[in-house]
Amino acid sequence: MTELPMRNTVFEKIKAANSMTDDELNKALTKSGINLPEDRFNKILLDLEIMGLVKVSWLTKDTRRIEISADRVEEDEYDSQNKETMEKDYEASFPGVEES
């Protein structure tokens, strides 16, 4: 398999659980029939962390916690409409400037 689909598969497993340890992730992948060498597993986790998709932190000397990055929360449609309206109101508050 190529690296990109494997990265997607690993990310989907993490996303489904929202948060898990590296051992739990490895067991979930093995259960799906995917056996990754430790170096490739670590490289995929590093790539996902660099892309800002997951956050990896150490729980103990040998255990890592992997969770979906909080920065990846999608913006609510209502909030985006509110922001747009506030920007238009701000621009309209300047006298003598016409909208185009």
Secondary structure, 3 states (H helix, E strand, C coil): CCHHHHHHHHHHHHHHHCEEEHHHHHHHHHHCCCCCCHHHHHHHHHHHHHCCCEEEEECCCCCEEEEECHHHCCCCHHHHHHHHHHHHHHHHCCCCCCCC
